[in-house]
Amino acid sequence: QMKATGEVMAIDRTFPGALLKAVRSLETGRDGLFHPAVQALDDQALRERLRTPNDERLWAVAEALRRGVTVPEIHALSAIDPFFLDGIEAIVAMERELADGPLTAERMRRAKQLGFSDAAIGRIVGMDPLAVRRLRLEMGVRPVFKMVDSCAGEFPAATPYYYSCYDEENEAVSPPGRKAVVLGSGPIRIGQGIEFDYSAVHAAWELKAEGIQSIIINNNPETVSTDFDTSDRLYFEPLTLEDVLNVVEQEGDIEGVVCQFGGQTAINLAVPLSRAGVRVLGTDIDQMDRAEDRERFDELVAELGIPRPPGGTATTVEEAVAVAERVGYPVLVRPSFVLGGRAMEIVHDEADLRAYMRDAIAVSSDRPVLVDRYFLGKEVEVDCVSDGEQVIIAGIMEHLERAGVHSGDSIAVYPTVTLTHRQRETIVAYSTRLALALQVKGLVNIQYVIHGGEIYVIEVNPRSSRTVPFLTKVTGLELAKVATQVIAGHTLAELGYDPDRSGAALVFRTPAGAGWLWPEPAERVAVKAPVFSWQKLTQVDTALSPEMKSTGEVLGVDADLPRALYKALLASGVRVPHRGTVLFTVADRDKAEAVWLARQFSDLGYRIVATTGTARALQACAVPVERVNKVSEGAPAIPDLIRAGKIDLVINTLTRGRDAHRDGFIIRRTAVEHGVPTLTSLDTARAVLTVLSSLREGEEVGISAVQDWV
């Protein structure tokens, strides 16, 4: 059963070279065949890994070869063809050779031909990757680029693309004229999907329209950016500093590199590229760092008078505990410079915080942990395009789920339906001041939380976001295209954007410039809903959290929220029956709200069942309910009822405690595996209830094409 969420492609002259290039394209933090968890296995456990096909078996094969297991033995255990095992053995043999002898030019060249990166060589010989690079260039060991002939030699290829290797003849052609490099987003995975490829493609197209040759670097064969006719030239390479610098050197006199459309992958390369002397186009590197660096960002919002949740940074367990004690629990903790909320958690006490710092992440001074007070409020986000003097806020999106659910896993609504005019004015003002203060040139995404009537800024991302395609489709404002025009040197005013002539209802002016909200559609609501792969990712807990878990998204549009929401939920695979049995099992903090929801479901004709604590709360408020057993309370328990088809919808929120978490996980997984809709956020349950209350069974909904209303 397929479990991958994306893929990479690597091209080289040899299998080992292509394999190692593919490994570093995966962006797992490994650029060779060393894996600490695999190296820690004993011989028996290692042999078991060879028998089991999983995402770490490649590293197990390399480790087995290091320990003297022969190719025939590994073939017998794994059934991997000896041709491939011989290639991996050549890599392992080169590892030994590099470790044992001096780093000569001949040895360097052979290592590079086998696909070793400068970083991998440096780790083996004890040198800094940039020192290896300097030495390699002094030795005259440079890559050349070969053409992938898209016409297979039958006709001259007008749109060839290239890959690097360490061979003799260079086939890449770099014609004169204006040119710029656009970094792609690499493999699709949770947290970074096709939405960034959308932006990169539109950037490439717009550069071409501006008379600038567009050069794309990417390694994902599924994407439009790696179609050979999308850009003027395509380099199928890993998105690492070494590989990007190789392309920049091959192209010669480029105007710069565009990093803001390729998600966090590309943004993470901005500072290293700048330090290497490459011009990064768009927002200034120092301003990007000002938005990403916690202390500098805190200083910025303080200067602007914009509230943000109190917090701090920590590089040790004790520092994290001190920050949490200062701001108060619960706290939201996460590593800095990550996308998709990876390793992000809401922590409620010191014991949990210490466990998080010890087990969940590797803490280091150059990648500190952010510790923020957690506010349970409404989350709102905006996407803007700015030229440093004018800011267009493309739209304000509100999330149905309260803060604590990652924005990529939330249901987002545009235009907002619950915000007051004053709150919308404040968001436009804050967004304008932030974008102008950071001198954004291009795109910026800003996230807010509304708590206790106050609007707090959570984070500012000076890059394309996953909502750019969504807002482009529902507003008609081509965000990536306009941002590229700004990066190419135009001002928004030159491009014809003027708040006074646009019909903008909300305009905020400062001495530094103006910001305005793009006109919102009349009688039209758009809903972005996440799509999950629970049935494929069998060990993943379906409970929503600050760490992103969705693998895609859908769009629903209609004249009002219930109908748009219905379309989005239906398209995302959530099919809630109009009759049947609803199971409620919720945490103590959610019981009061669950009472109201259960009563509404009951009034619509649903039968309500609940676990002991939840049932007691419902009975106390005169909601008809039947008690059912948890897993730990004996048969017939909830999983038995789910398997028997006696439960049609599960509403379950996370409860604390080891047994409670185990019970909840089993219930959620059983429901998913038997096709029973499972809602782990009461806000989502409320949204589903809105649909069921507004649209009775069999009621028709309207259909229109995007071209009809944009």
C-alpha positions as CSV (number, residue, x, y, z in Angstrom):
1,Q,0.0,0.0,0.0
2,M,1.5,3.3,-1.1
3,K,2.5,5.7,1.7
4,A,4.8,8.2,0.0
5,T,3.5,11.8,-0.3
6,G,6.0,12.8,-3.1
7,E,9.1,11.9,-4.9
8,V,12.4,13.2,-6.2
9,M,14.3,12.4,-9.4
10,A,18.1,12.5,-9.8
11,I,20.1,12.0,-13.0
12,D,23.8,11.2,-13.3
13,R,26.1,9.1,-15.4
14,T,26.3,6.2,-12.9
15,F,23.9,4.5,-10.5
16,P,25.8,5.5,-7.4
17,G,26.0,9.1,-8.5
18,A,22.3,9.3,-9.2
19,L,21.5,7.5,-5.9
20,L,23.5,9.9,-3.7
21,K,22.1,12.9,-5.6
22,A,18.6,11.6,-4.9
23,V,19.3,11.0,-1.3
24,R,20.3,14.6,-0.7
25,S,17.3,15.8,-2.7
26,L,15.0,14.1,-0.2
27,E,15.7,16.9,2.4
28,T,15.8,14.5,5.3
29,G,19.0,16.0,6.7
30,R,21.1,13.2,5.3
31,D,23.4,13.6,2.2
32,G,25.0,10.2,2.4
33,L,24.3,6.6,3.4
34,F,24.9,7.1,7.1
35,H,21.9,6.9,9.4
36,P,22.5,7.1,13.2
37,A,19.4,5.0,14.1
38,V,20.5,2.3,11.7
39,Q,24.2,2.4,12.9
40,A,23.0,1.8,16.5
41,L,21.3,-1.5,15.6
42,D,23.0,-4.8,16.5
43,D,23.7,-7.3,13.8
44,Q,20.5,-9.4,14.3
45,A,18.3,-6.3,14.2
46,L,20.2,-5.0,11.1
47,R,19.4,-8.3,9.3
48,E,15.8,-7.9,10.2
49,R,15.8,-4.4,8.7
50,L,17.2,-5.9,5.4
51,R,14.2,-8.2,5.3
52,T,11.7,-5.4,5.8
53,P,11.0,-2.9,3.1
54,N,10.7,0.6,4.7
55,D,12.1,4.1,4.3
56,E,15.3,3.2,6.1
57,R,16.3,0.0,4.3
58,L,18.6,1.7,1.9
59,W,20.7,2.9,4.9
60,A,20.5,-0.6,6.4
61,V,22.0,-2.0,3.2
62,A,24.9,0.4,3.4
63,E,25.5,-0.4,7.1
64,A,25.5,-4.1,6.4
65,L,28.1,-3.7,3.7
66,R,30.2,-1.7,6.2
67,R,30.0,-4.6,8.6
68,G,31.2,-7.1,6.1
69,V,27.9,-8.7,5.0
70,T,28.4,-9.8,1.4
71,V,26.3,-8.8,-1.6
72,P,24.9,-12.4,-2.1
73,E,23.8,-12.4,1.6
74,I,22.1,-9.0,1.3
75,H,20.4,-10.1,-1.9
76,A,19.1,-13.2,-0.2
77,L,17.7,-11.2,2.7
78,S,16.3,-8.2,0.7
79,A,15.8,-9.5,-2.9
80,I,17.4,-6.3,-4.1
81,D,19.1,-6.9,-7.4
82,P,22.9,-7.4,-7.1
83,F,23.4,-4.7,-9.7
84,F,22.2,-2.1,-7.3
85,L,23.9,-3.7,-4.3
86,D,27.2,-3.5,-6.2
87,G,26.6,0.2,-6.7
88,I,26.0,0.8,-3.0
89,E,29.1,-1.3,-2.2
90,A,31.2,1.1,-4.5
91,I,29.9,4.0,-2.3
92,V,30.9,2.2,0.9
93,A,34.3,1.4,-0.5
94,M,34.9,5.0,-1.4
95,E,33.9,6.0,2.2
96,R,36.7,3.8,3.5
97,E,39.2,5.1,0.9
98,L,38.4,8.7,1.9
99,A,38.8,7.9,5.6
100,D,42.1,6.0,5.1
101,G,44.0,8.2,2.7
102,P,44.9,11.7,1.7
103,L,42.4,13.7,-0.2
104,T,44.2,13.8,-3.6
105,A,42.7,15.4,-6.8
106,E,42.3,11.9,-8.3
107,R,40.5,10.6,-5.2
108,M,38.3,13.8,-5.0
109,R,37.2,13.3,-8.6
110,R,36.3,9.7,-8.2
111,A,34.3,10.5,-5.0
112,K,32.4,13.3,-6.9
113,Q,31.8,10.9,-9.8
114,L,30.2,8.5,-7.3
115,G,27.9,11.3,-6.1
116,F,29.5,12.4,-2.8
117,S,28.7,15.9,-1.9
118,D,31.2,18.3,-0.5
119,A,29.5,18.0,2.9
120,A,29.7,14.2,2.8
121,I,33.4,14.3,1.9
122,G,34.0,16.9,4.6
123,R,32.3,14.8,7.3
124,I,34.5,11.8,6.4
125,V,37.8,13.6,6.2
126,G,37.1,16.2,9.0
127,M,36.7,19.3,6.9
128,D,34.2,22.1,6.6
129,P,32.0,21.7,3.4
130,L,33.1,25.1,2.1
131,A,36.7,24.2,2.7
132,V,36.2,21.0,0.7
133,R,34.6,23.2,-2.1
134,R,37.6,25.6,-2.1
135,L,40.0,22.7,-2.2
136,R,38.0,20.9,-5.0
137,L,38.0,24.1,-7.2
138,E,41.8,24.5,-6.6
139,M,42.2,20.9,-7.8
140,G,40.2,21.7,-10.9
141,V,37.5,19.3,-10.0
142,R,34.4,20.9,-11.4
143,P,31.1,19.6,-12.6
144,V,29.9,19.7,-16.2
145,F,26.3,19.7,-17.3
146,K,24.8,17.1,-19.7
147,M,21.7,17.7,-21.8
148,V,18.6,15.5,-21.5
149,D,17.6,15.5,-25.1
150,S,13.8,15.9,-25.2
151,C,13.7,14.8,-28.8
152,A,15.8,11.6,-28.3
153,G,18.2,12.8,-31.0
154,E,15.6,12.6,-33.8
155,F,15.4,16.4,-34.1
156,P,17.4,19.3,-32.6
157,A,16.0,19.9,-29.1
158,A,14.8,23.4,-28.7
159,T,14.0,23.1,-25.0
160,P,16.6,20.8,-23.5
161,Y,17.3,20.5,-19.8
162,Y,20.4,19.6,-17.9
163,Y,21.9,17.6,-15.0
164,S,25.4,17.8,-13.5
165,C,28.0,15.2,-13.4
166,Y,31.8,15.0,-13.1
167,D,32.7,14.2,-16.7
168,E,34.7,15.9,-19.5
169,E,32.4,17.6,-22.0
170,N,30.0,20.4,-20.9
171,E,26.8,20.4,-23.0
172,A,25.0,23.2,-21.3
173,V,24.4,26.4,-23.3
174,S,24.1,29.7,-21.4
175,P,23.2,32.4,-24.0
176,P,23.8,36.1,-23.2
177,G,21.1,38.4,-22.0
178,R,19.2,39.1,-18.8
179,K,18.6,35.9,-16.7
180,A,17.5,34.9,-13.2
181,V,17.3,31.7,-11.3
182,V,14.1,30.5,-9.7
183,L,14.4,27.9,-6.9
184,G,11.7,25.3,-6.9
185,S,10.4,23.6,-3.7
186,G,11.7,20.1,-4.1
187,P,9.7,17.0,-3.1
188,I,6.1,17.2,-2.1
189,R,5.7,16.2,1.6
190,I,3.5,17.2,4.4
191,G,4.0,20.9,5.1
192,Q,5.3,21.7,1.6
193,G,3.2,20.7,-1.4
194,I,2.3,21.6,-4.9
195,E,1.2,25.1,-3.9
196,F,4.8,26.3,-4.0
197,D,5.4,24.8,-7.4
198,Y,2.4,26.8,-8.6
199,S,4.1,30.0,-7.5
200,A,7.5,29.1,-8.9
201,V,5.9,28.3,-12.3
202,H,4.1,31.6,-12.4
203,A,7.4,33.3,-11.5
204,A,9.2,31.6,-14.4
205,W,6.5,32.5,-16.9
206,E,6.4,36.2,-15.8
207,L,10.2,36.5,-15.9
208,K,10.0,35.3,-19.5
209,A,7.3,37.9,-20.2
210,E,9.6,40.6,-18.8
211,G,12.3,39.6,-21.2
212,I,14.4,37.8,-18.5
213,Q,15.5,34.3,-19.2
214,S,14.0,32.1,-16.4
215,I,16.2,29.3,-15.1
216,I,14.5,26.8,-12.8
217,I,16.4,24.4,-10.4
218,N,14.2,21.6,-9.0
219,N,14.2,17.9,-8.6
220,N,10.6,16.8,-8.4
221,P,9.4,15.0,-11.6
222,E,5.7,15.4,-10.7
223,T,5.7,19.2,-11.0
224,V,5.0,21.7,-13.7
225,S,8.2,23.5,-13.0
226,T,10.2,20.5,-14.2
227,D,8.4,20.4,-17.5
228,F,11.1,21.3,-19.9
229,D,9.0,24.0,-21.7
230,T,8.1,25.9,-18.5
231,S,11.3,27.8,-18.2
232,D,14.1,28.9,-20.6
233,R,16.4,26.3,-19.0
234,L,15.8,23.6,-16.4
235,Y,18.4,22.1,-14.1
236,F,17.4,18.8,-12.5
237,E,19.4,19.1,-9.4
238,P,19.2,18.9,-5.6
239,L,18.3,22.1,-3.8
240,T,21.4,22.4,-1.8
241,L,23.9,25.2,-1.6
242,E,26.6,23.2,-3.4
243,D,24.3,22.2,-6.3
244,V,22.7,25.7,-6.7
245,L,26.1,27.4,-6.7
246,N,27.2,25.0,-9.4
247,V,24.3,26.1,-11.6
248,V,24.9,29.8,-10.8
249,E,28.6,29.4,-11.9
250,Q,27.6,27.6,-15.1
251,E,25.1,30.4,-16.0
252,G,27.6,33.2,-15.3
253,D,26.3,36.7,-15.2
254,I,22.8,36.3,-13.7
255,E,20.7,39.1,-12.2
256,G,20.1,37.0,-9.1
257,V,18.2,34.1,-7.5
258,V,14.5,34.2,-6.6
259,C,14.0,32.3,-3.4
260,Q,10.6,33.4,-2.2
261,F,8.4,31.1,-4.3
262,G,9.9,27.7,-3.3
263,G,8.7,27.5,0.2
264,Q,11.0,27.0,3.2
265,T,13.4,24.9,1.1
266,A,14.3,27.9,-1.1
267,I,14.1,30.5,1.7
268,N,16.6,28.4,3.8
269,L,19.1,28.8,0.9
270,A,18.7,32.6,0.7
271,V,21.2,33.5,3.5
272,P,23.9,30.9,2.4
273,L,23.6,32.1,-1.2
274,S,24.0,35.7,-0.2
275,R,27.1,34.9,1.9
276,A,28.5,33.1,-1.1
277,G,28.2,36.4,-3.1
278,V,25.0,35.5,-5.0
279,R,22.4,38.3,-5.2
280,V,19.0,37.2,-3.8
281,L,16.2,39.0,-5.6
282,G,13.2,40.5,-3.8
283,T,13.0,41.1,-0.1
284,D,16.4,42.0,1.4
285,I,18.2,39.1,3.2
286,D,18.6,41.1,6.4
287,Q,14.9,41.8,6.4
288,M,14.1,38.1,5.9
289,D,16.3,37.4,8.9
290,R,14.5,40.1,10.8
291,A,11.2,38.3,10.3
292,E,12.6,34.8,11.0
293,D,14.9,35.7,14.0
294,R,12.8,35.7,17.2
295,E,14.6,38.5,19.1
296,R,14.8,40.8,16.1
297,F,11.2,40.2,15.3
298,D,10.2,41.0,18.9
299,E,12.0,44.3,18.6
300,L,10.3,45.0,15.3
301,V,6.7,44.5,16.6
302,A,7.5,46.4,19.8
303,E,8.7,49.4,17.6
304,L,5.5,49.2,15.6
305,G,3.2,48.8,18.6
306,I,1.8,45.5,17.4
307,P,0.9,43.0,20.1
308,R,2.3,39.4,19.9
309,P,1.9,36.5,22.3
310,P,4.6,36.7,25.0
311,G,7.5,34.2,24.6
312,G,11.2,33.7,24.1
313,T,13.8,31.5,22.6
314,A,15.7,28.6,24.3
315,T,18.7,26.5,23.4
316,T,18.6,24.4,26.6
317,V,16.0,22.7,28.7
318,E,16.4,25.1,31.6
319,E,16.1,28.1,29.3
320,A,12.8,26.7,28.0
321,V,11.5,26.1,31.5
322,A,12.4,29.7,32.5
323,V,10.6,31.2,29.5
324,A,7.5,29.1,30.2
325,E,7.5,30.1,33.8
326,R,7.7,33.7,32.8
327,V,4.9,33.7,30.2
328,G,2.7,31.1,31.8
329,Y,1.4,27.7,30.7
330,P,0.1,26.4,28.3
331,V,2.9,27.3,25.8
332,L,3.4,26.5,22.1
333,V,6.9,25.1,21.5
334,R,8.5,24.6,18.1
335,P,11.9,24.6,16.5
336,S,12.7,27.7,14.5
337,F,13.1,27.8,10.7
338,V,10.7,24.9,10.0
339,L,7.7,24.5,7.7
340,G,4.5,22.6,8.4
341,G,4.7,23.0,12.1
342,R,7.1,20.1,12.3
343,A,7.8,19.0,15.9
344,M,5.4,21.8,17.2
345,E,3.4,21.0,20.3
346,I,1.2,22.7,22.9
347,V,2.7,22.0,26.3
348,H,0.7,22.3,29.5
349,D,3.2,21.8,32.3
350,E,6.9,21.7,33.1
351,A,7.2,17.9,33.0
352,D,5.8,17.8,29.4
353,L,8.1,20.7,28.5
354,R,11.2,18.9,29.7
355,A,10.1,15.7,27.9
356,Y,9.6,17.7,24.7
357,M,13.0,19.4,24.9
358,R,14.7,16.1,25.6
359,D,12.9,13.8,23.2
360,A,11.2,15.6,20.4
361,I,13.9,17.8,18.9
362,A,17.7,18.2,18.7
363,V,18.4,21.5,20.4
364,S,21.3,23.6,19.2
365,S,22.4,27.2,19.4
366,D,21.9,27.9,15.7
367,R,18.4,26.4,15.7
368,P,16.8,27.6,18.9
369,V,13.4,26.5,20.2
370,L,10.6,29.1,20.2
371,V,8.5,29.1,23.4
372,D,5.3,31.2,23.2
373,R,2.3,31.6,25.4
374,Y,-0.6,29.7,23.8
375,F,-3.8,31.7,23.2
376,L,-6.9,29.7,22.4
377,G,-8.5,32.1,20.0
378,K,-9.5,32.6,16.3
379,E,-6.7,32.4,13.9
380,V,-6.6,34.7,10.9
381,E,-4.1,35.0,8.0
382,V,-3.4,37.3,5.1
383,D,-1.4,37.1,1.9
384,C,0.1,40.3,0.6
385,V,2.1,41.6,-2.2
386,S,4.3,44.6,-1.5
387,D,6.8,46.8,-3.4
388,G,8.1,48.6,-0.3
389,E,5.8,51.6,-0.8
390,Q,2.4,50.0,-1.4
391,V,0.9,46.8,0.1
392,I,-2.0,45.0,-1.4
393,I,-3.7,42.7,1.1
394,A,-5.1,40.1,-1.2
395,G,-7.6,38.8,1.3
396,I,-8.3,38.1,5.0
397,M,-8.9,34.4,5.7
398,E,-10.3,33.1,9.0
399,H,-9.9,29.6,10.2
400,L,-12.9,27.7,11.5
401,E,-10.7,25.8,14.0
402,R,-9.3,27.8,16.8
403,A,-5.6,28.4,17.2
404,G,-3.7,25.2,18.0
405,V,-4.6,23.5,14.7
406,H,-2.0,24.1,12.1
407,S,-3.1,26.5,9.4
408,G,-2.6,23.9,6.7
409,D,-5.0,21.5,8.6
410,S,-7.6,24.2,9.2
411,I,-10.7,25.0,7.2
412,A,-10.2,28.5,5.9
413,V,-13.0,30.8,4.9
414,Y,-12.7,33.8,2.5
415,P,-14.0,36.5,2.9
416,T,-14.3,36.5,6.7
417,V,-17.7,36.0,8.1
418,T,-17.3,36.6,11.8
419,L,-14.8,39.5,12.1
420,T,-16.0,43.0,12.9
421,H,-15.2,45.9,10.7
422,R,-12.8,47.3,13.4
423,Q,-10.9,44.0,13.5
424,R,-10.6,44.0,9.7
425,E,-9.3,47.6,9.8
426,T,-6.7,46.6,12.5
427,I,-5.5,43.6,10.4
428,V,-5.1,45.8,7.3
429,A,-3.2,48.4,9.4
430,Y,-0.9,45.8,11.1
431,S,-0.2,44.0,7.8
432,T,0.6,47.3,6.1
433,R,3.0,48.4,8.8
434,L,4.7,45.0,9.0
435,A,5.2,44.7,5.2
436,L,6.5,48.3,4.9
437,A,8.8,48.0,7.9
438,L,10.3,44.8,6.5
439,Q,10.6,46.5,3.0
440,V,9.0,43.4,1.5
441,K,9.5,43.2,-2.3
442,G,7.2,40.5,-3.4
443,L,5.0,38.2,-1.3
444,V,4.5,38.0,2.5
445,N,2.1,35.8,4.6
446,I,1.1,37.1,8.0
447,Q,-0.8,35.1,10.7
448,Y,-2.7,36.5,13.6
449,V,-4.7,35.2,16.5
450,I,-7.7,37.0,18.0
451,H,-7.9,36.5,21.8
452,G,-9.8,38.4,24.4
453,G,-10.8,41.0,21.7
454,E,-7.1,41.7,21.0
455,I,-5.3,40.9,17.7
456,Y,-1.9,39.4,18.1
457,V,0.6,38.7,15.3
458,I,1.9,35.2,15.4
459,E,4.4,35.1,12.6
460,V,5.4,36.9,9.4
461,N,6.7,34.8,6.4
462,P,8.4,36.9,3.7
463,R,7.7,34.3,1.0
464,S,5.0,32.6,-0.9
465,S,2.5,30.6,1.2
466,R,0.3,27.6,0.7
467,T,-2.7,29.9,0.4
468,V,-1.4,31.9,-2.6
469,P,-3.1,29.6,-5.2
470,F,-6.4,29.6,-3.2
471,L,-6.6,33.4,-2.9
472,T,-5.5,33.9,-6.6
473,K,-8.4,31.7,-7.7
474,V,-11.1,33.3,-5.5
475,T,-10.0,36.9,-5.9
476,G,-8.7,37.1,-9.4
477,L,-5.5,38.8,-8.2
478,E,-2.6,36.9,-9.7
479,L,-0.4,37.1,-6.6
480,A,2.7,35.2,-7.9
481,K,2.6,37.1,-11.2
482,V,2.3,40.5,-9.6
483,A,5.0,39.6,-7.0
484,T,7.4,38.6,-9.9
485,Q,6.7,41.9,-11.7
486,V,7.7,43.7,-8.5
487,I,10.9,41.6,-8.1
488,A,11.7,42.4,-11.7
489,G,11.8,46.1,-10.7
490,H,8.2,47.5,-11.2
491,T,6.2,49.3,-8.6
492,L,2.6,48.5,-8.0
493,A,1.7,52.0,-9.1
494,E,3.4,51.5,-12.4
495,L,1.5,48.2,-12.8
496,G,-1.8,50.1,-12.4
497,Y,-2.7,49.2,-8.8
498,D,-4.3,52.1,-7.0
499,P,-6.4,51.9,-3.9
500,D,-8.4,55.0,-4.9
501,R,-9.4,53.5,-8.2
502,S,-9.8,49.9,-7.1
503,G,-12.9,50.3,-5.0
504,A,-11.0,49.2,-1.9
505,A,-13.2,49.5,1.2
506,L,-10.3,49.4,3.6
507,V,-7.2,51.6,3.1
508,F,-4.5,52.3,5.6
509,R,-2.0,55.1,5.0
510,T,1.3,55.9,6.7
511,P,4.2,58.3,6.0
512,A,6.0,55.2,4.6
513,G,3.2,54.2,2.2
514,A,-0.3,52.7,1.9
515,G,-1.9,49.4,2.3
516,W,-5.3,48.3,1.1
517,L,-7.6,45.3,1.1
518,W,-8.4,43.9,-2.4
519,P,-12.1,44.2,-3.1
520,E,-14.0,41.2,-1.9
521,P,-16.6,39.3,-4.0
522,A,-20.2,40.0,-3.4
523,E,-22.5,37.1,-2.4
524,R,-19.7,34.6,-2.8
525,V,-17.9,32.5,-0.1
526,A,-14.9,30.3,-0.7
527,V,-13.8,27.5,1.7
528,K,-10.4,25.7,1.7
529,A,-10.6,22.3,3.4
530,P,-7.7,20.0,4.1
531,V,-7.4,16.4,2.8
532,F,-5.8,13.7,4.8
533,S,-4.3,10.3,4.0
534,W,-5.2,8.5,7.3
535,Q,-5.9,5.2,5.6
536,K,-2.4,5.2,4.0
537,L,-0.4,6.5,7.0
538,T,-1.6,3.8,9.4
539,Q,0.5,4.8,12.4
540,V,-0.4,8.4,12.4
541,D,-2.8,9.8,15.0
542,T,-5.7,11.5,13.3
543,A,-6.0,14.1,16.1
544,L,-5.3,17.6,14.7
545,S,-2.5,19.6,16.4
546,P,0.0,22.4,15.7
547,E,2.0,19.9,13.6
548,M,0.6,19.7,10.0
549,K,-0.8,16.3,8.9
550,S,-2.8,17.0,5.8
551,T,-1.5,15.9,2.4
552,G,-3.7,18.2,0.2
553,E,-6.6,20.5,0.0
554,V,-9.8,21.3,-1.9
555,L,-11.8,24.4,-2.6
556,G,-15.6,24.9,-2.3
557,V,-17.3,28.0,-3.5
558,D,-21.0,29.0,-3.3
559,A,-23.3,31.9,-2.4
560,D,-23.1,31.3,1.3
561,L,-21.0,29.6,3.9
562,P,-23.1,26.5,4.5
563,R,-23.2,25.6,0.8
564,A,-19.5,26.4,0.2
565,L,-18.6,24.4,3.3
566,Y,-20.7,21.5,2.1
567,K,-18.9,21.4,-1.2
568,A,-15.5,21.6,0.4
569,L,-16.2,18.8,3.0
570,L,-17.7,16.6,0.3
571,A,-14.7,17.1,-2.0
572,S,-12.3,16.4,0.9
573,G,-13.9,13.0,1.5
574,V,-15.9,13.9,4.7
575,R,-19.3,12.3,4.1
576,V,-21.4,12.8,7.2
577,P,-24.7,10.8,7.1
578,H,-27.9,12.7,7.5
579,R,-29.0,10.2,10.1
580,G,-27.5,7.6,12.4
581,T,-25.4,7.5,15.6
582,V,-22.9,10.1,16.8
583,L,-20.2,9.1,19.4
584,F,-19.0,11.9,21.7
585,T,-15.9,11.3,23.8
586,V,-14.3,14.6,24.7
587,A,-11.8,16.1,27.2
588,D,-13.1,17.8,30.4
589,R,-12.2,21.2,29.0
590,D,-14.5,20.6,26.0
591,K,-17.6,19.1,27.8
592,A,-19.5,22.3,28.1
593,E,-19.3,23.0,24.4
594,A,-19.9,19.3,23.6
595,V,-23.3,19.6,25.5
596,W,-24.5,22.2,23.0
597,L,-23.3,20.2,20.0
598,A,-24.8,17.0,21.2
599,R,-28.2,18.7,21.8
600,Q,-28.1,20.1,18.2
601,F,-27.3,16.7,16.7
602,S,-30.1,15.1,18.8
603,D,-32.6,17.7,17.7
604,L,-31.7,16.8,14.1
605,G,-32.6,13.2,14.8
606,Y,-29.3,11.6,15.5
607,R,-28.8,9.0,18.3
608,I,-26.1,10.1,20.8
609,V,-23.7,7.7,22.5
610,A,-20.8,8.8,24.8
611,T,-18.1,7.5,27.1
612,T,-18.7,7.7,30.9
613,G,-17.5,11.2,31.7
614,T,-19.0,12.8,28.6
615,A,-22.3,10.9,29.0
616,R,-22.5,12.1,32.6
617,A,-22.1,15.7,31.4
618,L,-24.7,15.3,28.7
619,Q,-27.2,13.7,31.1
620,A,-26.8,16.5,33.6
621,C,-28.0,18.9,30.9
622,A,-30.9,16.6,29.8
623,V,-29.4,15.5,26.5
624,P,-30.6,12.0,25.5
625,V,-27.5,9.8,25.5
626,E,-26.4,6.2,25.9
627,R,-23.2,5.3,27.7
628,V,-20.6,3.0,25.8
629,N,-17.4,1.5,27.0
630,K,-13.9,2.8,26.3
631,V,-11.2,0.3,25.2
632,S,-10.0,0.0,28.8
633,E,-13.5,-0.7,30.1
634,G,-14.0,-4.1,28.5
635,A,-16.2,-5.5,25.6
636,P,-18.2,-4.5,23.8
637,A,-16.1,-1.4,23.6
638,I,-16.2,1.5,21.1
639,P,-13.9,-0.1,18.5
640,D,-16.3,-3.2,18.5
641,L,-19.2,-0.9,17.8
642,I,-17.4,0.8,15.0
643,R,-16.4,-2.5,13.4
644,A,-20.0,-3.6,13.7
645,G,-21.2,-0.5,11.8
646,K,-23.2,0.9,14.8
647,I,-21.5,4.3,14.9
648,D,-21.7,6.8,12.0
649,L,-19.7,9.8,13.2
650,V,-17.0,10.2,15.9
651,I,-16.4,13.4,17.7
652,N,-13.3,13.0,19.9
653,T,-11.0,15.6,21.4
654,L,-7.6,14.8,23.0
655,T,-7.7,14.0,26.7
656,R,-4.7,14.0,29.0
657,G,-3.1,11.0,30.6
658,R,-1.4,7.9,29.2
659,D,-4.5,5.6,29.2
660,A,-6.8,8.3,27.9
661,H,-4.4,9.0,25.0
662,R,-4.1,5.3,24.2
663,D,-7.9,4.9,24.2
664,G,-8.4,7.9,22.0
665,F,-5.8,6.8,19.5
666,I,-7.4,3.3,19.2
667,I,-10.8,4.9,18.7
668,R,-9.6,7.3,16.1
669,R,-7.6,4.7,14.1
670,T,-10.4,2.2,14.2
671,A,-12.9,4.8,12.9
672,V,-10.6,5.8,10.1
673,E,-9.9,2.3,9.0
674,H,-13.6,1.5,8.8
675,G,-14.5,4.7,6.9
676,V,-16.3,6.4,9.8
677,P,-15.9,10.3,9.7
678,T,-13.8,11.4,12.7
679,L,-13.7,15.0,13.9
680,T,-11.1,15.9,16.5
681,S,-11.9,19.6,16.7
682,L,-15.2,20.9,18.1
683,D,-14.9,23.8,15.7
684,T,-15.0,21.4,12.8
685,A,-17.9,19.6,14.4
686,R,-19.7,22.9,14.6
687,A,-19.0,23.5,11.0
688,V,-20.4,20.1,10.0
689,L,-23.5,20.8,12.1
690,T,-23.9,24.1,10.2
691,V,-24.0,22.2,6.9
692,L,-26.4,19.6,8.3
693,S,-28.7,22.2,9.7
694,S,-28.8,24.3,6.6
695,L,-28.8,21.6,3.9
696,R,-31.3,18.9,4.2
697,E,-30.8,15.5,2.5
698,G,-31.2,15.6,-1.2
699,E,-31.1,19.4,-1.5
700,E,-29.5,20.7,-4.6
701,V,-26.5,23.1,-4.6
702,G,-25.6,25.5,-7.4
703,I,-22.7,25.0,-9.8
704,S,-20.7,27.6,-11.6
705,A,-17.3,27.8,-13.3
706,V,-14.4,29.8,-11.9
707,Q,-14.3,31.9,-15.1
708,D,-17.9,32.9,-14.5
709,W,-17.3,34.7,-11.2
710,V,-13.6,35.9,-11.2
